[in-house]
């Protein structure tokens, strides 16, 4: 059953969470937004040069797009950030279930908090991220081959859904399945209610099970030494989904 979330400015459904969803605004909201753009455009003074057509919304969009491309061309090589190393997604296995969690992410200079609704079966993953007020932040789906992620403008820049699902699997997936997916030079071990991920001999991630549970640990702390953040994960509910 899809999860219906509310638009921040109205009580109308703004986003329906499902694996195939790719929209954050209802059709009515999108139409109203476009009408407002048209009204504001009509209020602007029209100016045209001899031999050139008057501006139109479509022409403006094309020009803005070209300016954006030219701006991208000015980016120097040293400004390009290396792509982060993420754990490849492994199959979660187990029965179909729905898990609601509170995740607090802490960096040296800031912290963020969000709710996640995670649905799993033997091969598929679907996850919705919500603010503490219930507003939609992102929608992530994995079909066994490809990760698809839609992000709301409300999502803080410091929160990366791909990192979240990568971290959650390090915490909850069977370790034997994770070890099958490890790239060369990666090593994952488990001992004394902890998991350790090392990359090329250097410890990158440590998972501490604060309330161990053979089915689904209720409280977990994950520390990422490579990217300098800590996750405190609290499971609010864990329910099996009838198939």
Backbone as CSV, one residue per row, in Angstrom:
resi,resn,N_x,N_y,N_z,CA_x,CA_y,CA_z,C_x,C_y,C_z
1,UNK,0.846,-1.192,0.000,0.000,0.000,0.000,0.884,1.246,0.000
2,UNK,0.653,2.210,-0.903,1.503,3.390,-0.964,1.375,4.243,0.282
3,UNK,2.403,5.007,0.560,2.405,5.940,1.676,2.114,7.323,1.118
4,UNK,1.034,7.969,1.537,0.666,9.286,1.021,1.192,10.368,1.961
5,UNK,1.939,11.293,1.407,2.508,12.380,2.177,1.839,13.682,1.780
6,UNK,1.879,14.695,2.668,1.169,15.943,2.438,2.102,17.042,1.984
7,UNK,1.597,17.870,1.076,2.309,19.063,0.659,2.446,19.999,1.856
8,UNK,3.580,20.685,1.947,3.815,21.559,3.101,2.835,22.711,3.157
9,UNK,2.287,23.136,1.998,1.421,24.307,1.973,-0.050,23.972,1.867
10,UNK,-0.418,22.695,1.862,-1.825,22.327,1.763,-2.021,20.959,2.371
11,UNK,-3.272,20.531,2.411,-3.574,19.207,2.935,-3.767,18.194,1.811
12,UNK,-3.522,18.598,0.586,-3.665,17.678,-0.546,-2.440,16.780,-0.632
13,UNK,-2.626,15.517,-1.028,-1.467,14.643,-1.168,-0.466,15.238,-2.148
14,UNK,0.797,15.362,-1.717,1.825,15.935,-2.573,2.683,14.861,-3.204
15,UNK,2.783,13.725,-2.557,3.697,12.707,-3.066,3.231,11.354,-2.579
16,UNK,3.116,10.421,-3.468,2.721,9.062,-3.099,3.947,8.180,-3.193
17,UNK,4.349,7.608,-2.076,5.572,6.816,-2.031,5.315,5.410,-2.539
18,UNK,5.990,5.082,-3.618,5.990,3.714,-4.138,7.248,3.553,-4.953
19,UNK,7.601,2.324,-5.284,8.859,2.080,-5.980,8.912,2.781,-7.317
20,UNK,7.766,3.015,-7.954,7.768,3.638,-9.262,7.524,5.127,-9.233
21,UNK,7.396,5.723,-8.057,7.079,7.149,-7.969,8.273,7.990,-8.366
22,UNK,8.020,9.098,-9.088,9.112,9.983,-9.469,8.680,11.439,-9.398
23,UNK,7.650,11.748,-8.615,7.139,13.116,-8.577,6.933,13.559,-7.142
24,UNK,7.244,14.836,-6.875,7.058,15.390,-5.546,5.834,16.286,-5.474
25,UNK,5.348,16.816,-6.631,4.213,17.718,-6.637,3.014,17.062,-7.298
26,UNK,1.818,17.365,-6.776,0.610,16.918,-7.442,0.458,17.668,-8.755
27,UNK,-0.371,17.134,-9.652,-0.589,17.783,-10.938,-1.166,19.185,-10.745
28,UNK,-2.099,19.331,-9.781,-2.707,20.637,-9.532,-1.663,21.654,-9.074
29,UNK,-0.755,21.218,-8.184,0.277,22.135,-7.699,1.219,22.547,-8.822
30,UNK,1.573,21.586,-9.689,2.462,21.907,-10.802,1.800,22.878,-11.770
31,UNK,0.488,22.672,-12.054,-0.234,23.571,-12.959,-0.302,24.981,-12.391
32,UNK,-0.603,25.096,-11.096,-0.679,26.407,-10.454,0.667,27.117,-10.501
33,UNK,1.730,26.365,-10.314,3.071,26.949,-10.356,3.378,27.498,-11.737
34,UNK,3.037,26.741,-12.792,3.283,27.195,-14.156,2.449,28.428,-14.484
35,UNK,1.200,28.478,-14.002,0.359,29.649,-14.239,0.954,30.891,-13.579
36,UNK,1.506,30.715,-12.381,2.125,31.846,-11.695,3.340,32.347,-12.466
37,UNK,4.126,31.421,-13.018,5.280,31.817,-13.829,4.830,32.629,-15.036
38,UNK,3.752,32.161,-15.712,3.232,32.871,-16.882,2.752,34.273,-16.507
39,UNK,2.041,34.392,-15.369,1.534,35.692,-14.942,2.674,36.666,-14.662
40,UNK,3.715,36.177,-14.000,4.852,37.047,-13.705,5.583,37.440,-14.990
41,UNK,5.641,36.522,-15.940,6.302,36.829,-17.205,5.547,37.913,-17.953
42,UNK,4.188,37.861,-17.929,3.379,38.847,-18.638,3.551,40.242,-18.052
43,UNK,3.920,40.309,-16.757,4.089,41.605,-16.109,5.414,42.271,-16.464
44,UNK,6.349,41.509,-17.032,7.645,42.067,-17.390,7.541,42.847,-18.694
45,UNK,8.253,43.961,-18.850,8.230,44.720,-20.106,8.845,43.905,-21.219
46,UNK,8.165,43.890,-22.362,8.677,43.162,-23.516,9.647,44.065,-24.283
47,UNK,10.764,43.510,-24.665,11.740,44.261,-25.450,12.281,43.355,-26.528
48,UNK,12.369,43.863,-27.743,12.916,43.073,-28.833,13.833,43.942,-29.661
49,UNK,14.837,43.322,-30.241,15.770,44.019,-31.102,15.385,43.777,-32.546
50,UNK,15.701,44.726,-33.421,15.372,44.586,-34.828,15.992,43.313,-35.384
51,UNK,15.152,42.521,-36.021,15.641,41.275,-36.607,15.608,40.101,-35.672
52,UNK,15.253,40.326,-34.403,15.180,39.242,-33.439,13.761,39.137,-32.920
53,UNK,13.253,37.907,-32.697,11.898,37.733,-32.178,11.823,38.138,-30.716
54,UNK,10.599,38.462,-30.265,10.389,38.772,-28.855,10.661,37.538,-28.015
55,UNK,11.017,37.788,-26.742,11.268,36.677,-25.819,9.978,35.920,-25.540
56,UNK,10.106,34.622,-25.358,9.002,33.777,-24.921,9.502,32.931,-23.774
57,UNK,8.584,32.299,-23.067,8.993,31.452,-21.939,9.905,30.341,-22.408
58,UNK,9.562,29.722,-23.553,10.395,28.637,-24.062,11.786,29.119,-24.407
59,UNK,11.873,30.322,-25.052,13.182,30.866,-25.390,13.990,31.151,-24.132
60,UNK,13.313,31.683,-23.111,14.001,31.987,-21.855,14.571,30.732,-21.229
61,UNK,13.779,29.660,-21.235,14.243,28.405,-20.644,15.468,27.892,-21.380
62,UNK,15.439,27.983,-22.736,16.576,27.515,-23.529,17.818,28.329,-23.194
63,UNK,17.656,29.660,-23.088,18.797,30.515,-22.779,19.365,30.216,-21.401
64,UNK,18.462,30.019,-20.437,18.920,29.687,-19.084,19.694,28.377,-19.093
65,UNK,19.192,27.407,-19.867,19.865,26.115,-19.960,21.256,26.266,-20.563
66,UNK,21.372,27.112,-21.639,22.667,27.326,-22.266,23.625,28.028,-21.315
67,UNK,23.101,29.000,-20.544,23.945,29.666,-19.563,24.431,28.690,-18.504
68,UNK,23.539,27.777,-18.109,23.929,26.758,-17.120,25.043,25.878,-17.661
69,UNK,24.914,25.496,-18.954,25.951,24.672,-19.564,27.280,25.415,-19.616
70,UNK,27.229,26.710,-19.970,28.471,27.474,-20.045,29.105,27.604,-18.668
71,UNK,28.258,27.720,-17.625,28.783,27.776,-16.268,29.472,26.487,-15.883
72,UNK,28.884,25.347,-16.312,29.507,24.057,-16.024,30.862,23.958,-16.699
73,UNK,30.987,24.546,-17.911,32.235,24.459,-18.657,33.349,25.228,-17.968
74,UNK,32.984,26.176,-17.062,33.986,26.972,-16.380,34.547,26.282,-15.148
75,UNK,33.941,25.152,-14.774,34.426,24.447,-13.590,35.810,23.877,-13.868
76,UNK,36.751,24.202,-13.025,38.109,23.720,-13.199,38.237,22.300,-12.653
77,UNK,39.185,21.512,-13.179,39.335,20.118,-12.738,39.512,19.974,-11.239
78,UNK,40.232,20.929,-10.613,40.478,20.784,-9.181,39.223,20.971,-8.336
79,UNK,38.116,21.486,-8.959,36.877,21.667,-8.218,36.042,20.394,-8.175
80,UNK,36.367,19.417,-8.985,35.600,18.185,-9.044,35.943,17.316,-7.838
81,UNK,34.941,16.961,-7.057,35.146,16.152,-5.862,35.141,14.679,-6.240
82,UNK,36.066,13.908,-5.661,36.122,12.480,-5.937,34.814,11.814,-5.552
83,UNK,34.380,10.868,-6.367,33.151,10.143,-6.080,33.344,9.303,-4.821
84,UNK,32.447,9.408,-3.857,32.617,8.656,-2.608,32.540,7.153,-2.838
85,UNK,33.287,6.417,-2.027,33.268,4.963,-2.115,32.086,4.443,-1.299
86,UNK,31.146,3.805,-1.966,29.978,3.255,-1.297,29.973,1.743,-1.424
87,UNK,29.484,1.105,-0.391,29.328,-0.343,-0.402,28.290,-0.734,-1.451
88,UNK,28.605,-1.647,-2.386,27.592,-2.105,-3.345,26.392,-2.702,-2.614
89,UNK,25.199,-2.501,-3.172,23.984,-2.990,-2.528,23.907,-4.512,-2.629
90,UNK,23.687,-5.155,-1.488,23.497,-6.607,-1.440,22.020,-6.910,-1.231
91,UNK,21.598,-8.118,-1.584,20.205,-8.505,-1.382,19.915,-8.607,0.114
92,UNK,18.804,-8.003,0.570,18.504,-8.006,2.005,18.070,-9.364,2.539
93,UNK,17.523,-10.227,1.665,16.999,-11.543,2.061,15.918,-11.381,3.134
94,UNK,15.428,-12.499,3.652,14.412,-12.443,4.700,13.025,-12.195,4.160
95,UNK,12.021,-12.168,5.047,10.623,-11.968,4.648,10.348,-10.517,4.282
96,UNK,9.196,-10.282,3.660,8.774,-8.909,3.368,8.426,-8.220,4.683
97,UNK,8.975,-7.036,4.910,8.715,-6.329,6.159,8.821,-4.823,5.960
98,UNK,8.223,-4.098,6.901,8.243,-2.631,6.896,8.813,-2.161,8.227
99,UNK,9.815,-1.284,8.150,10.493,-0.801,9.350,10.469,0.723,9.375
100,UNK,10.033,1.294,10.477,10.053,2.743,10.664,11.170,3.071,11.651
101,UNK,12.030,4.023,11.274,13.186,4.334,12.107,13.399,5.839,12.251
102,UNK,14.001,6.210,13.370,14.476,7.577,13.602,15.988,7.555,13.434
103,UNK,16.505,8.393,12.521,17.944,8.441,12.274,18.458,9.836,12.592
104,UNK,19.434,9.909,13.488,20.109,11.166,13.805,21.528,11.097,13.244
105,UNK,21.854,12.035,12.373,23.187,12.099,11.772,23.942,13.270,12.385
106,UNK,25.166,13.003,12.837,25.944,14.021,13.542,27.300,14.183,12.862
107,UNK,27.632,15.436,12.508,28.952,15.804,12.028,29.626,16.684,13.085
108,UNK,30.830,17.123,12.816,31.547,17.948,13.792,30.858,19.286,14.013
109,UNK,30.209,19.823,12.962,29.652,21.168,13.057,28.141,21.247,12.897
110,UNK,27.474,20.116,12.762,26.021,20.167,12.546,25.425,18.786,12.791
111,UNK,24.099,18.725,12.813,23.412,17.452,12.906,22.059,17.556,12.224
112,UNK,21.558,16.428,11.751,20.262,16.354,11.085,19.499,15.163,11.653
113,UNK,18.169,15.260,11.621,17.321,14.179,12.109,16.209,13.932,11.106
114,UNK,15.910,12.673,10.853,14.824,12.343,9.937,14.222,10.997,10.291
115,UNK,13.016,10.772,9.773,12.344,9.488,9.882,12.480,8.762,8.558
116,UNK,12.615,7.442,8.605,12.644,6.652,7.378,11.627,5.524,7.480
117,UNK,10.984,5.241,6.355,10.102,4.084,6.229,10.767,3.158,5.223
118,UNK,11.186,1.997,5.683,11.952,1.062,4.874,11.131,-0.192,4.625
119,UNK,10.970,-0.561,3.357,10.284,-1.797,2.996,11.262,-2.713,2.274
120,UNK,11.322,-3.966,2.732,12.266,-4.939,2.194,11.562,-6.240,1.882
121,UNK,12.052,-6.928,0.852,11.749,-8.346,0.695,13.054,-9.015,0.278
122,UNK,12.994,-10.206,-0.270,14.214,-10.954,-0.551,15.119,-10.271,-1.573
123,UNK,14.543,-9.426,-2.453,15.345,-8.837,-3.527,15.176,-7.333,-3.695
124,UNK,14.123,-6.759,-3.112,13.800,-5.366,-3.386,13.895,-4.499,-2.130
125,UNK,14.163,-3.208,-2.368,14.247,-2.230,-1.295,13.474,-0.985,-1.712
126,UNK,12.670,-0.446,-0.818,12.019,0.847,-1.037,12.122,1.630,0.265
127,UNK,12.542,2.882,0.170,12.721,3.681,1.380,12.236,5.104,1.145
128,UNK,11.458,5.617,2.079,11.020,7.014,2.062,11.649,7.725,3.246
129,UNK,12.157,8.923,3.006,12.702,9.749,4.076,11.764,10.903,4.365
130,UNK,11.484,11.140,5.640,10.548,12.186,6.056,11.209,13.099,7.079
131,UNK,10.798,14.359,7.064,11.211,15.246,8.144,10.454,14.856,9.407
132,UNK,10.846,15.404,10.543,10.145,15.098,11.791,8.715,15.615,11.786
133,UNK,8.405,16.533,10.845,7.039,17.039,10.692,6.228,16.221,9.696
134,UNK,6.839,15.183,9.119,6.118,14.322,8.184,6.184,14.749,6.739
135,UNK,7.028,15.743,6.401,7.153,16.179,5.012,8.127,15.270,4.262
136,UNK,7.810,14.966,3.013,8.636,14.052,2.236,9.974,14.687,1.882
137,UNK,11.056,13.909,2.004,12.400,14.378,1.695,13.024,13.623,0.532
138,UNK,12.803,12.311,0.481,13.331,11.548,-0.641,12.598,10.226,-0.774
139,UNK,12.779,9.599,-1.926,12.176,8.308,-2.235,13.229,7.482,-2.955
140,UNK,13.614,6.367,-2.381,14.651,5.518,-2.964,14.087,4.130,-3.218
141,UNK,14.434,3.557,-4.370,13.979,2.209,-4.699,15.122,1.425,-5.330
142,UNK,15.180,0.138,-5.019,16.186,-0.770,-5.578,15.479,-2.030,-6.038
143,UNK,15.646,-2.377,-7.323,14.936,-3.516,-7.902,15.787,-4.769,-8.010
144,UNK,16.937,-4.770,-7.365,17.849,-5.896,-7.472,19.016,-5.616,-8.389
145,UNK,18.898,-4.560,-9.201,19.964,-4.196,-10.130,20.331,-2.713,-10.061
146,UNK,19.309,-1.865,-9.950,19.523,-0.427,-10.071,18.903,0.320,-8.895
147,UNK,19.623,1.320,-8.398,19.100,2.211,-7.367,18.554,3.464,-8.037
148,UNK,17.294,3.802,-7.749,16.666,5.016,-8.263,16.295,5.882,-7.064
149,UNK,16.682,7.147,-7.104,16.428,8.029,-5.965,15.879,9.366,-6.438
150,UNK,14.742,9.774,-5.881,14.158,11.089,-6.120,14.305,11.913,-4.843
151,UNK,14.775,13.143,-4.988,15.030,13.988,-3.823,14.171,15.243,-3.867
152,UNK,13.590,15.587,-2.740,12.821,16.816,-2.609,13.766,17.995,-2.377
153,UNK,13.383,19.200,-2.813,14.185,20.387,-2.485,14.314,20.619,-0.979
154,UNK,13.434,20.011,-0.196,13.495,20.163,1.258,14.619,19.353,1.888
155,UNK,15.184,18.403,1.142,16.220,17.537,1.700,17.495,18.336,1.943
156,UNK,18.034,18.334,3.179,19.296,19.041,3.436,20.413,18.501,2.550
157,UNK,21.298,19.391,2.095,22.372,18.982,1.200,23.302,17.968,1.851
158,UNK,23.399,18.007,3.161,24.311,17.110,3.866,23.778,15.693,3.985
159,UNK,22.504,15.465,3.644,21.896,14.137,3.765,21.860,13.475,2.392
160,UNK,22.507,12.322,2.276,22.581,11.591,1.013,21.870,10.251,1.171
161,UNK,20.722,10.050,0.498,19.985,8.789,0.647,20.802,7.563,0.268
162,UNK,21.696,7.697,-0.741,22.521,6.560,-1.132,23.454,6.143,0.005
163,UNK,23.955,7.121,0.760,24.772,6.805,1.928,23.929,6.101,2.987
164,UNK,22.701,6.553,3.172,21.846,5.973,4.212,21.596,4.498,3.950
165,UNK,21.186,4.155,2.717,20.889,2.745,2.440,22.163,1.906,2.489
166,UNK,23.294,2.483,2.080,24.563,1.767,2.174,24.920,1.483,3.628
167,UNK,24.690,2.466,4.499,24.973,2.271,5.922,23.997,1.291,6.569
168,UNK,22.717,1.387,6.199,21.727,0.487,6.796,22.031,-0.970,6.473
169,UNK,22.488,-1.242,5.260,22.794,-2.634,4.947,24.007,-3.130,5.735
170,UNK,24.975,-2.235,5.984,26.113,-2.635,6.809,25.672,-3.023,8.214
171,UNK,24.591,-2.389,8.672,24.086,-2.657,10.021,23.228,-3.915,10.063
172,UNK,22.307,-4.072,9.090,21.230,-5.058,9.237,21.309,-6.268,8.302
173,UNK,21.972,-6.157,7.176,21.979,-7.288,6.245,22.829,-8.433,6.803
174,UNK,22.539,-9.674,6.413,23.391,-10.796,6.824,24.832,-10.562,6.367
175,UNK,25.771,-10.753,7.262,27.159,-10.420,6.946,27.701,-11.281,5.806
176,UNK,27.216,-12.515,5.697,27.685,-13.385,4.616,27.300,-12.827,3.251
177,UNK,26.104,-12.227,3.147,25.674,-11.637,1.877,26.485,-10.382,1.558
178,UNK,26.787,-9.595,2.574,27.588,-8.392,2.359,28.997,-8.744,1.895
179,UNK,29.564,-9.772,2.485,30.936,-10.149,2.133,31.053,-10.585,0.675
180,UNK,29.968,-11.104,0.110,29.987,-11.493,-1.304,30.110,-10.284,-2.227
181,UNK,29.693,-9.112,-1.747,29.666,-7.904,-2.566,30.890,-7.004,-2.369
182,UNK,31.772,-7.370,-1.468,32.888,-6.484,-1.147,33.843,-6.330,-2.332
183,UNK,34.194,-5.100,-2.682,35.202,-4.879,-3.725,36.580,-5.339,-3.246
184,UNK,37.510,-5.424,-4.157,38.876,-5.815,-3.805,39.461,-4.817,-2.812
185,UNK,40.098,-5.329,-1.773,40.705,-4.471,-0.764,39.788,-4.117,0.394
186,UNK,38.507,-4.535,0.316,37.545,-4.284,1.394,37.436,-5.533,2.272
187,UNK,37.199,-5.305,3.565,37.047,-6.427,4.499,36.000,-6.063,5.547
188,UNK,35.063,-6.976,5.794,34.000,-6.767,6.785,34.040,-7.895,7.801
189,UNK,34.137,-7.523,9.089,34.228,-8.511,10.161,33.202,-8.193,11.242
190,UNK,32.893,-9.212,12.042,31.912,-9.068,13.122,32.455,-9.732,14.374
191,UNK,32.423,-9.006,15.505,32.904,-9.556,16.775,32.427,-8.673,17.919
192,UNK,32.068,-9.310,19.049,31.696,-8.591,20.279,30.622,-7.535,20.036
193,UNK,29.536,-7.956,19.368,28.393,-7.070,19.107,28.785,-5.834,18.291
194,UNK,29.772,-5.999,17.434,30.229,-4.916,16.567,30.550,-5.457,15.179
195,UNK,30.507,-4.545,14.195,30.987,-4.841,12.853,32.038,-3.795,12.483
196,UNK,33.019,-4.239,11.702,34.093,-3.351,11.283,34.293,-3.486,9.778
197,UNK,34.289,-2.350,9.092,34.589,-2.335,7.666,35.937,-1.657,7.472
198,UNK,36.866,-2.370,6.847,38.170,-1.797,6.534,38.344,-1.768,5.022
199,UNK,39.003,-0.716,4.552,39.286,-0.561,3.127,40.785,-0.366,2.969
200,UNK,41.405,-1.302,2.280,42.851,-1.293,2.062,43.615,-1.140,3.381
201,UNK,43.147,-1.919,4.371,43.833,-1.993,5.652,43.500,-0.892,6.642
202,UNK,42.652,0.062,6.270,42.311,1.168,7.161,40.852,1.078,7.577
203,UNK,40.592,1.165,8.901,39.213,1.075,9.385,38.417,2.290,8.929
204,UNK,37.285,2.017,8.254,36.452,3.091,7.722,35.131,3.231,8.470
205,UNK,34.539,2.098,8.863,33.222,2.133,9.507,33.211,1.166,10.684
206,UNK,32.590,1.605,11.781,32.378,0.732,12.937,30.903,0.784,13.316
207,UNK,30.305,-0.387,13.507,28.896,-0.501,13.889,28.826,-1.059,15.301
208,UNK,28.135,-0.351,16.191,27.960,-0.798,17.574,26.490,-1.120,17.820
209,UNK,26.196,-2.376,18.169,24.817,-2.796,18.448,24.517,-2.526,19.922
210,UNK,23.782,-1.449,20.180,23.506,-1.037,21.556,22.434,-1.892,22.206
211,UNK,21.519,-2.429,21.407,20.503,-3.359,21.921,20.374,-4.501,20.919
212,UNK,21.263,-5.485,21.021,21.292,-6.584,20.048,19.972,-7.338,19.996
213,UNK,19.608,-7.761,18.792,18.391,-8.536,18.575,18.630,-9.402,17.346
214,UNK,18.390,-10.707,17.431,18.667,-11.579,16.281,17.816,-11.270,15.058
215,UNK,16.636,-10.678,15.267,15.756,-10.360,14.138,16.099,-8.994,13.558
216,UNK,16.125,-7.968,14.399,16.378,-6.595,13.947,16.780,-5.751,15.150
217,UNK,18.057,-5.411,15.302,18.504,-4.613,16.451,17.751,-3.289,16.553
218,UNK,17.344,-2.945,17.773,16.488,-1.774,17.970,17.258,-0.462,18.092
219,UNK,18.485,-0.500,18.589,19.291,0.714,18.743,20.714,0.425,18.281
220,UNK,21.200,1.270,17.372,22.510,1.034,16.761,23.229,2.368,16.595
221,UNK,24.540,2.335,16.757,25.377,3.490,16.439,26.351,3.090,15.341
222,UNK,26.425,3.904,14.292,27.381,3.678,13.202,28.307,4.881,13.116
223,UNK,29.609,4.624,13.096,30.603,5.687,12.987,31.361,5.509,11.680
224,UNK,31.341,6.547,10.846,32.087,6.526,9.590,33.320,7.415,9.757
225,UNK,34.488,6.777,9.820,35.731,7.513,10.037,36.220,8.188,8.757
226,UNK,35.854,7.633,7.613,36.310,8.187,6.342,35.675,9.547,6.061
227,UNK,34.358,9.655,6.322,33.638,10.899,6.031,33.217,11.655,7.297
228,UNK,33.697,11.192,8.445,33.565,11.938,9.704,32.122,12.249,10.101
229,UNK,31.312,11.212,10.218,29.955,11.399,10.738,29.549,10.184,11.561
230,UNK,28.500,10.372,12.360,27.975,9.303,13.201,26.466,9.234,13.028
231,UNK,25.939,8.019,12.925,24.497,7.802,12.859,24.032,7.110,14.128
232,UNK,22.983,7.653,14.742,22.284,6.975,15.826,20.931,6.539,15.283
233,UNK,20.720,5.231,15.237,19.538,4.670,14.580,18.658,3.995,15.624
234,UNK,17.410,4.432,15.694,16.446,3.848,16.625,15.265,3.304,15.830
235,UNK,14.975,2.030,16.000,13.841,1.416,15.313,12.566,1.658,16.109
236,UNK,11.590,2.277,15.448,10.313,2.589,16.089,9.328,1.442,15.942
237,UNK,9.287,0.831,14.770,8.386,-0.309,14.559,8.971,-1.247,13.513
238,UNK,8.647,-2.515,13.654,9.087,-3.561,12.729,7.893,-4.479,12.502
239,UNK,7.393,-4.526,11.258,6.194,-5.308,10.958,6.401,-6.144,9.701
240,UNK,5.949,-7.379,9.769,5.952,-8.226,8.585,4.814,-7.807,7.667
241,UNK,5.048,-7.887,6.354,4.047,-7.512,5.359,3.484,-8.784,4.739
242,UNK,2.168,-8.975,4.775,1.583,-10.167,4.145,1.898,-10.187,2.653
243,UNK,2.293,-11.342,2.158,2.624,-11.469,0.735,1.435,-12.009,-0.042
